[in-house]
Amino acid sequence: MSSCLSAAVGLPLGLMALRLLCLLMWPEASKIEKVPCYNCGCVSMSLCTRVLCVFHHLSFCACADVAGDRAWLHRQQSLPHRPTIPMVARIADQNTSGTPAMTEREASRLDKFKQVLAGPNTDLEELRKLSWSGIPRQVRPITWKLLSGYLPANTERRESTLQRKRQEYFGFIEQYYDSRNDEHHQDTYRQIHIDIPRTNPLIPLFQQASVQEIFERILFIWAIRHPASGYVQGINDLVTPFFVVYVFEYIEEEVENFDVSSLQEEALRNIEADSFWCMSKLLDGIQDNYTFAQPGIQRKVKALEELVSRIDETVHRHMQQYEVEYLQFAFRWMNNLLMRELPLRCTIRLWDTYQAEPEGFSHFHLYVCAAFLVRWRKEILEERDFQGLMILLQNLPTMHWGNEEVSVLLAEAYRLKFAFADAPNHYKR
């Protein structure tokens, strides 16, 4: 306990008291003292900080107060060594074997997308059917805007809608952004400012100052316009797929090392505004994930536990045997929509299907998480202690994943949804 007190020196009194209270109320917390934080992987945290990190009600990652900007480095140092591949953070659509030339089948799919998109009124149902199995990069930007509800199906109305929404967004910037240093907004802006450099730190694109400024504006304006939740750590990740996809509207080359300053100012403004509105549409459907105490995530983690107990009782009982709580690893899966578990290229492919599915981000994601957990059945059952299980579940080896692996995951998730979603007691025994 003395080490906990010494670690809390210099922290606000209320924060220190909350951490110590968590420790007293949860004696079993000592078992996770050396387990990496499920947000950043930091293992240098004190026990009271670790407890707060697991309860996560005050902050998604309490180690932001302790480890600061070195959190990601601690995570890398704490992981077992694994071989890496060139362009480890590669974003482009690819299978694990690389990026082959377009096949005849892929060319045929692209033609089908173009035909659906060419009509005066896009058939959104047909577009969803095509998109479920993945969207060609060439038409992904317009398809995402349509499926998210940002753009109307009517072709003639699209340009005026884009102009109006982009002007509206930059009107918000003029109205609200200067208030970021006001006393009642300082904490929000400070947390955003801290989180942005930690967003995809392996990808040079996101370390550019101009990109980070764009993200700061998007997140701050969203937080100001959604006071029920405000900014919550993890929302910063949700901007990145939209930003990358909309950058591809203006470039042909790969985006990992692309210098956005080479784009015209109007293009950058369009990318920023479009990313803001599409992220907002996504969050509208899962906002209870980010309101006080994050009740949406609590419910989804509980639903995941009950679903896994039905589909793979052996894995479920193995977790119970070593006292692994689903909240300890699956909170991040729900909060960040698996973005911390998968390469960004896989997230983009995953979101093709989420936007094609009814309630993809809020409902289908549950089945994807269940399929994702059971995918590692062999590795889970080989671990024979709490710490080994937690390290595995927080660092699943997906670095080499591509479209093939994501397609298999989605197919299994669809099978689970088909088997359980319409059953009135599908979560219960």
ChimeraX attribute file (.defattr): number of C-alpha atoms within 10 A of each C-alpha:
attribute: neighborCount
match mode: 1-to-1
recipient: residues
	/A:1	11
	/A:2	7
	/A:3	10
	/A:4	18
	/A:5	15
	/A:6	10
	/A:7	17
	/A:8	21
	/A:9	10
	/A:10	8
	/A:11	12
	/A:12	9
	/A:13	10
	/A:14	9
	/A:15	14
	/A:16	20
	/A:17	15
	/A:18	16
	/A:19	24
	/A:20	21
	/A:21	14
	/A:22	19
	/A:23	21
	/A:24	13
	/A:25	11
	/A:26	11
	/A:27	10
	/A:28	12
	/A:29	17
	/A:30	13
	/A:31	12
	/A:32	19
	/A:33	19
	/A:34	16
	/A:35	21
	/A:36	23
	/A:37	28
	/A:38	25
	/A:39	26
	/A:40	22
	/A:41	23
	/A:42	27
	/A:43	20
	/A:44	20
	/A:45	22
	/A:46	19
	/A:47	23
	/A:48	27
	/A:49	28
	/A:50	30
	/A:51	28
	/A:52	25
	/A:53	23
	/A:54	22
	/A:55	19
	/A:56	17
	/A:57	13
	/A:58	15
	/A:59	16
	/A:60	20
	/A:61	24
	/A:62	25
	/A:63	25
	/A:64	19
	/A:65	14
	/A:66	18
	/A:67	17
	/A:68	12
	/A:69	15
	/A:70	14
	/A:71	21
	/A:72	17
	/A:73	13
	/A:74	17
	/A:75	18
	/A:76	13
	/A:77	12
	/A:78	16
	/A:79	15
	/A:80	8
	/A:81	8
	/A:82	8
	/A:83	5
	/A:84	10
	/A:85	10
	/A:86	6
	/A:87	10
	/A:88	12
	/A:89	19
	/A:90	21
	/A:91	21
	/A:92	20
	/A:93	20
	/A:94	17
	/A:95	17
	/A:96	13
	/A:97	10
	/A:98	10
	/A:99	10
	/A:100	9
	/A:101	7
	/A:102	10
	/A:103	9
	/A:104	9
	/A:105	9
	/A:106	13
	/A:107	11
	/A:108	12
	/A:109	17
	/A:110	18
	/A:111	13
	/A:112	14
	/A:113	20
	/A:114	13
	/A:115	11
	/A:116	16
	/A:117	21
	/A:118	11
	/A:119	12
	/A:120	12
	/A:121	14
	/A:122	17
	/A:123	13
	/A:124	18
	/A:125	11
	/A:126	13
	/A:127	19
	/A:128	22
	/A:129	13
	/A:130	19
	/A:131	25
	/A:132	19
	/A:133	17
	/A:134	22
	/A:135	25
	/A:136	19
	/A:137	15
	/A:138	15
	/A:139	16
	/A:140	20
	/A:141	20
	/A:142	15
	/A:143	23
	/A:144	22
	/A:145	21
	/A:146	22
	/A:147	22
	/A:148	18
	/A:149	15
	/A:150	20
	/A:151	21
	/A:152	19
	/A:153	19
	/A:154	13
	/A:155	14
	/A:156	11
	/A:157	13
	/A:158	15
	/A:159	11
	/A:160	11
	/A:161	14
	/A:162	17
	/A:163	11
	/A:164	11
	/A:165	17
	/A:166	19
	/A:167	15
	/A:168	13
	/A:169	19
	/A:170	17
	/A:171	12
	/A:172	15
	/A:173	16
	/A:174	11
	/A:175	11
	/A:176	15
	/A:177	18
	/A:178	9
	/A:179	16
	/A:180	18
	/A:181	13
	/A:182	10
	/A:183	9
	/A:184	10
	/A:185	14
	/A:186	13
	/A:187	14
	/A:188	19
	/A:189	22
	/A:190	13
	/A:191	15
	/A:192	22
	/A:193	17
	/A:194	15
	/A:195	20
	/A:196	22
	/A:197	16
	/A:198	18
	/A:199	20
	/A:200	19
	/A:201	13
	/A:202	14
	/A:203	18
	/A:204	14
	/A:205	19
	/A:206	23
	/A:207	17
	/A:208	16
	/A:209	13
	/A:210	15
	/A:211	18
	/A:212	18
	/A:213	12
	/A:214	19
	/A:215	26
	/A:216	21
	/A:217	22
	/A:218	23
	/A:219	26
	/A:220	24
	/A:221	22
	/A:222	21
	/A:223	20
	/A:224	19
	/A:225	13
	/A:226	15
	/A:227	10
	/A:228	13
	/A:229	18
	/A:230	18
	/A:231	23
	/A:232	21
	/A:233	19
	/A:234	21
	/A:235	20
	/A:236	20
	/A:237	19
	/A:238	20
	/A:239	20
	/A:240	21
	/A:241	20
	/A:242	22
	/A:243	24
	/A:244	22
	/A:245	22
	/A:246	23
	/A:247	22
	/A:248	19
	/A:249	16
	/A:250	13
	/A:251	12
	/A:252	9
	/A:253	10
	/A:254	11
	/A:255	19
	/A:256	17
	/A:257	14
	/A:258	16
	/A:259	13
	/A:260	18
	/A:261	12
	/A:262	8
	/A:263	13
	/A:264	10
	/A:265	11
	/A:266	9
	/A:267	14
	/A:268	21
	/A:269	16
	/A:270	18
	/A:271	22
	/A:272	24
	/A:273	22
	/A:274	22
	/A:275	26
	/A:276	23
	/A:277	21
	/A:278	22
	/A:279	23
	/A:280	20
	/A:281	15
	/A:282	18
	/A:283	18
	/A:284	11
	/A:285	14
	/A:286	18
	/A:287	18
	/A:288	17
	/A:289	21
	/A:290	21
	/A:291	18
	/A:292	14
	/A:293	16
	/A:294	18
	/A:295	14
	/A:296	18
	/A:297	24
	/A:298	16
	/A:299	12
	/A:300	20
	/A:301	24
	/A:302	14
	/A:303	18
	/A:304	21
	/A:305	18
	/A:306	18
	/A:307	22
	/A:308	21
	/A:309	18
	/A:310	16
	/A:311	16
	/A:312	14
	/A:313	13
	/A:314	14
	/A:315	19
	/A:316	20
	/A:317	14
	/A:318	18
	/A:319	21
	/A:320	13
	/A:321	12
	/A:322	15
	/A:323	14
	/A:324	19
	/A:325	14
	/A:326	15
	/A:327	21
	/A:328	19
	/A:329	21
	/A:330	26
	/A:331	23
	/A:332	21
	/A:333	22
	/A:334	24
	/A:335	24
	/A:336	18
	/A:337	25
	/A:338	21
	/A:339	23
	/A:340	22
	/A:341	20
	/A:342	21
	/A:343	20
	/A:344	24
	/A:345	22
	/A:346	29
	/A:347	21
	/A:348	25
	/A:349	24
	/A:350	26
	/A:351	22
	/A:352	24
	/A:353	23
	/A:354	24
	/A:355	22
	/A:356	24
	/A:357	19
	/A:358	12
	/A:359	14
	/A:360	20
	/A:361	19
	/A:362	20
	/A:363	17
	/A:364	20
	/A:365	23
	/A:366	23
	/A:367	26
	/A:368	26
	/A:369	22
	/A:370	24
	/A:371	22
	/A:372	20
	/A:373	18
	/A:374	19
	/A:375	14
	/A:376	15
	/A:377	14
	/A:378	10
	/A:379	13
	/A:380	19
	/A:381	13
	/A:382	11
	/A:383	17
	/A:384	13
	/A:385	14
	/A:386	18
	/A:387	18
	/A:388	14
	/A:389	23
	/A:390	22
	/A:391	21
	/A:392	16
	/A:393	19
	/A:394	23
	/A:395	19
	/A:396	15
	/A:397	13
	/A:398	12
	/A:399	20
	/A:400	17
	/A:401	17
	/A:402	24
	/A:403	20
	/A:404	13
	/A:405	15
	/A:406	21
	/A:407	18
	/A:408	13
	/A:409	21
	/A:410	23
	/A:411	15
	/A:412	19
	/A:413	21
	/A:414	18
	/A:415	14
	/A:416	19
	/A:417	18
	/A:418	12
	/A:419	11
	/A:420	17
	/A:421	16
	/A:422	9
	/A:423	11
	/A:424	8
	/A:425	9
	/A:426	15
	/A:427	18
	/A:428	11
	/A:429	8
